[in-house]
Amino acid sequence: MRAPTVARPASSAGPLLDLGRLARDAGSWASQPACVSKPLFRYLYHERGDVRQALDLASQRRGPDCCGWWALQRGRCFLRLGMPRDAEQQFRTASEAGDPMPRAHLWLAKARTPNVYRVG
């Protein structure tokens, strides 16, 4: 598969991806197979810290064939944006989707924990 040129930087000194050009074509990135869209989500969420754009990508990955991984990632984005009720709903969806690891339940517990206990 040939890498699209829309995301390539103009020079090697810039960031790895030009997110301004990438955002205009986010719909086609979400329709790519998981081997392309999951690493892109991880890059947006972890490396760039652009939670809103990562949430936009994860929100476009819905459907009957979609696994619980995307629901878990949407919940993580909601929790980081300060929306624990929406995050709780996504974590429930991920746990019902049959996520084989207990990650969804751990994130659900984190979403339910009041901020009083987190501050210490």
Backbone as numpy.savetxt, mean C-alpha at the origin, in Angstrom:
# Nx Ny Nz CAx CAy CAz Cx Cy Cz
9.74 -8.65 -19.93 8.90 -7.48 -19.93 9.79 -6.24 -19.93
9.55 -5.34 -20.81 10.33 -4.12 -20.93 9.83 -3.10 -19.91
10.75 -2.47 -19.21 10.38 -1.46 -18.22 9.89 -0.21 -18.94
8.78 0.37 -18.50 8.27 1.59 -19.13 9.21 2.76 -18.90
9.28 3.64 -19.88 10.18 4.79 -19.77 9.55 5.94 -19.00
8.26 5.86 -18.69 7.59 6.97 -18.00 8.17 7.18 -16.61
8.71 6.15 -16.00 9.19 6.27 -14.64 10.69 6.47 -14.56
11.37 6.46 -15.66 12.82 6.62 -15.62 13.20 8.07 -15.37
14.19 8.30 -14.53 14.62 9.68 -14.28 15.41 10.24 -15.46
15.39 11.56 -15.57 16.11 12.22 -16.65 17.62 12.12 -16.44
18.04 12.13 -15.19 19.47 12.00 -14.89 19.66 10.98 -13.78
20.87 10.52 -13.63 21.13 9.51 -12.61 21.20 10.11 -11.21
21.25 11.44 -11.09 21.33 12.09 -9.78 19.97 12.19 -9.10
18.89 12.03 -9.83 17.55 12.18 -9.28 17.08 10.93 -8.57
15.83 10.94 -8.12 15.28 9.76 -7.45 15.09 8.62 -8.45
14.86 7.43 -7.91 14.72 6.24 -8.75 13.53 6.35 -9.69
12.40 6.85 -9.20 11.18 6.98 -10.01 10.71 8.42 -10.00
10.21 8.89 -11.12 9.61 10.21 -11.20 8.13 10.05 -10.88
7.77 10.30 -9.62 6.41 10.03 -9.17 5.39 10.97 -9.76
5.79 12.15 -10.20 4.85 13.06 -10.84 4.32 12.49 -12.14
5.20 11.92 -12.92 4.78 11.29 -14.17 4.10 9.96 -13.91
4.51 9.29 -12.87 3.94 7.99 -12.54 2.51 8.12 -12.05
2.20 9.19 -11.31 0.86 9.37 -10.73 -0.20 9.55 -11.81
0.16 10.16 -12.92 -0.81 10.36 -13.99 -1.26 9.05 -14.61
-0.41 8.05 -14.51 -0.70 6.76 -15.14 -0.83 5.66 -14.08
-1.35 6.00 -12.89 -1.43 5.03 -11.79 -2.39 3.90 -12.09
-3.40 4.14 -12.90 -4.35 3.09 -13.23 -3.72 1.93 -13.96
-2.79 2.23 -14.86 -2.14 1.14 -15.59 -1.16 0.39 -14.69
-0.57 1.07 -13.71 0.34 0.39 -12.79 -0.43 -0.56 -11.89
-1.64 -0.18 -11.50 -2.44 -1.04 -10.64 -2.92 -2.27 -11.39
-3.05 -2.18 -12.70 -3.51 -3.33 -13.48 -2.37 -4.29 -13.82
-1.15 -3.93 -13.49 -0.01 -4.82 -13.75 -0.08 -6.03 -12.82
0.62 -7.11 -13.14 0.63 -8.26 -12.24 1.29 -7.91 -10.91
1.06 -8.78 -9.93 1.55 -8.51 -8.58 3.07 -8.39 -8.53
3.77 -9.03 -9.44 5.23 -8.94 -9.42 5.72 -7.54 -9.76
4.86 -6.69 -10.30 5.22 -5.30 -10.60 4.60 -4.35 -9.59
3.32 -4.55 -9.27 2.62 -3.58 -8.42 3.00 -3.69 -6.95
3.31 -4.88 -6.46 3.70 -5.01 -5.05 5.04 -4.33 -4.75
6.08 -4.54 -5.55 7.31 -3.79 -5.30 7.15 -2.28 -5.43
6.29 -1.85 -6.35 6.03 -0.42 -6.49 5.37 0.12 -5.23
4.41 -0.64 -4.67 3.78 -0.22 -3.43 4.82 -0.13 -2.32
5.67 -1.14 -2.20 6.69 -1.14 -1.15 7.64 0.05 -1.30
7.99 0.38 -2.53 8.86 1.52 -2.77 8.18 2.82 -2.33
6.91 2.98 -2.71 6.19 4.20 -2.35 6.02 4.31 -0.84
5.67 3.22 -0.19 5.35 3.24 1.24 6.61 3.35 2.10
7.59 2.50 1.82 8.76 2.43 2.69 9.87 3.41 2.31
10.23 3.45 1.03 11.37 4.26 0.62 11.02 5.74 0.50
9.95 6.05 -0.21 9.57 7.44 -0.43 8.75 8.01 0.71
8.04 7.15 1.45 7.18 7.62 2.53 5.94 8.32 2.02
5.58 8.09 0.77 4.41 8.71 0.16 3.20 7.80 0.40
2.60 7.94 1.56 1.53 7.04 1.98 0.28 7.25 1.15
-0.01 8.48 0.78 -1.23 8.74 0.00 -1.15 8.09 -1.39
-0.02 8.18 -2.03 0.09 7.57 -3.35 0.14 6.05 -3.24
0.73 5.53 -2.18 0.71 4.09 -1.94 -0.71 3.61 -1.69
-1.49 4.41 -0.95 -2.90 4.07 -0.71 -3.69 4.11 -2.01
-3.39 5.07 -2.86 -4.07 5.15 -4.16 -3.80 3.90 -4.99
-2.56 3.46 -5.01 -2.22 2.24 -5.74 -2.90 1.02 -5.14
-2.89 0.91 -3.81 -3.51 -0.24 -3.14 -5.02 -0.23 -3.29
-5.62 0.95 -3.36 -7.08 1.03 -3.49 -7.55 0.60 -4.87
-6.69 0.73 -5.86 -7.07 0.32 -7.21 -6.95 -1.18 -7.41
-6.29 -1.86 -6.48 -6.14 -3.31 -6.57 -7.25 -3.98 -5.77
-8.43 -4.01 -6.34 -9.58 -4.67 -5.70 -10.18 -5.64 -6.70
-10.82 -6.63 -6.17 -11.48 -7.59 -7.05 -11.60 -8.94 -6.37
-12.34 -9.85 -6.99 -12.52 -11.16 -6.36 -11.25 -11.99 -6.31
-10.32 -11.76 -7.23 -9.09 -12.53 -7.23 -8.01 -11.91 -6.36
-8.31 -10.79 -5.76 -7.33 -10.07 -4.95 -7.16 -10.75 -3.60
-5.93 -10.89 -3.18 -5.65 -11.56 -1.91 -5.78 -10.57 -0.75
-5.60 -11.06 0.45 -5.70 -10.22 1.63 -4.52 -9.29 1.81
-3.47 -9.48 1.03 -2.28 -8.64 1.17 -2.60 -7.18 0.89
-3.40 -6.92 -0.14 -3.72 -5.54 -0.49 -4.61 -4.90 0.57
-5.54 -5.66 1.14 -6.37 -5.12 2.22 -5.51 -4.77 3.43
-4.53 -5.61 3.72 -3.62 -5.35 4.83 -2.82 -4.07 4.58
-2.37 -3.88 3.35 -1.59 -2.68 3.04 -2.45 -1.42 3.06
-3.70 -1.53 2.60 -4.61 -0.38 2.70 -4.83 -0.01 4.16
-4.98 -1.02 5.02 -5.14 -0.76 6.45 -3.92 -0.08 7.05
-2.74 -0.51 6.65 -1.52 0.12 7.15 -1.45 1.58 6.73
-1.86 1.86 5.49 -1.87 3.25 5.02 -2.87 4.08 5.81
-4.07 3.54 6.02 -5.09 4.27 6.79 -4.61 4.54 8.21
-3.96 3.56 8.82 -3.48 3.74 10.19 -2.40 4.81 10.24
-1.53 4.83 9.26 -0.47 5.83 9.23 -1.00 7.23 8.94
-2.14 7.30 8.23 -2.76 8.59 7.95 -3.66 9.06 9.09
-3.78 8.26 10.15 -4.56 8.66 11.31 -6.04 8.35 11.19
-6.39 7.30 10.47 -7.79 6.90 10.31 -7.95 5.46 10.82
-7.98 5.27 12.15 -7.98 3.91 12.69 -9.25 3.12 12.40
-10.38 3.77 12.26 -11.62 3.02 11.98 -11.60 2.41 10.58
-11.14 3.17 9.61 -11.00 2.63 8.26 -9.95 1.52 8.23
-8.87 1.72 8.99 -7.82 0.70 9.05 -8.36 -0.59 9.66
-9.16 -0.46 10.70 -9.72 -1.65 11.35 -10.58 -2.45 10.37
-11.35 -1.76 9.56 -12.19 -2.44 8.57 -11.32 -3.19 7.55
-10.24 -2.58 7.12 -9.36 -3.24 6.15 -8.64 -4.44 6.76
-8.24 -4.32 8.04 -7.59 -5.44 8.70 -8.55 -6.61 8.89
-9.81 -6.31 9.15 -10.82 -7.38 9.24 -10.98 -8.07 7.89
-11.03 -7.28 6.84 -11.14 -7.86 5.49 -9.94 -8.75 5.18
-8.76 -8.32 5.58 -7.55 -9.12 5.33 -7.57 -10.42 6.11
-8.05 -10.38 7.35 -8.09 -11.61 8.14 -9.16 -12.56 7.63
-10.25 -12.03 7.07 -11.29 -12.88 6.50 -10.89 -13.44 5.15
-9.95 -12.80 4.48 -9.51 -13.26 3.16 -8.63 -14.50 3.26
-8.29 -14.88 4.46 -7.49 -16.09 4.63 -6.00 -15.84 4.60
-5.57 -14.72 5.13 -4.14 -14.44 5.22 -3.52 -15.51 6.13
-2.59 -16.32 5.63 -2.08 -17.44 6.43 -1.24 -17.02 7.63
-0.77 -15.79 7.64 0.05 -15.34 8.76 -0.79 -14.46 9.68
-0.43 -14.38 10.93 -1.24 -13.61 11.88 -1.04 -12.11 11.80
-0.44 -11.62 10.73 -0.17 -10.19 10.60 -1.43 -9.35 10.69
-2.51 -9.81 10.06 -3.75 -9.03 10.05 -4.29 -8.87 11.46
-4.20 -9.91 12.27 -4.69 -9.83 13.64 -3.81 -8.91 14.49
-2.51 -8.94 14.24 -1.61 -8.05 14.98 -1.86 -6.58 14.63
-2.07 -6.30 13.35 -2.37 -4.93 12.95 -3.74 -4.50 13.45
-4.68 -5.44 13.51 -6.01 -5.12 14.04 -5.91 -4.73 15.50
-5.10 -5.44 16.26 -4.89 -5.09 17.67 -4.22 -3.73 17.80
-3.30 -3.43 16.91 -2.64 -2.13 16.94 -3.61 -1.00 16.62
-4.54 -1.25 15.70 -5.53 -0.22 15.34 -6.50 0.02 16.48
-6.78 -1.00 17.27 -7.72 -0.85 18.37 -7.09 -0.24 19.62
-5.77 -0.25 19.70 -5.09 0.27 20.88 -5.21 1.79 20.91
-5.72 2.34 21.98 -5.82 3.81 22.07 -4.44 4.46 22.10
-4.39 5.69 21.69 -3.12 6.43 21.66 -2.53 6.61 23.05
-3.35 6.52 24.09 -2.86 6.69 25.45 -1.82 5.62 25.77
-2.05 4.40 25.31 -1.12 3.32 25.59 0.13 3.39 24.72
0.02 4.00 23.56 1.17 4.10 22.67 2.17 5.15 23.16
1.66 6.23 23.73 2.53 7.31 24.17 3.36 6.88 25.37
2.74 6.15 26.27 3.47 5.61 27.40 3.21 6.38 28.60
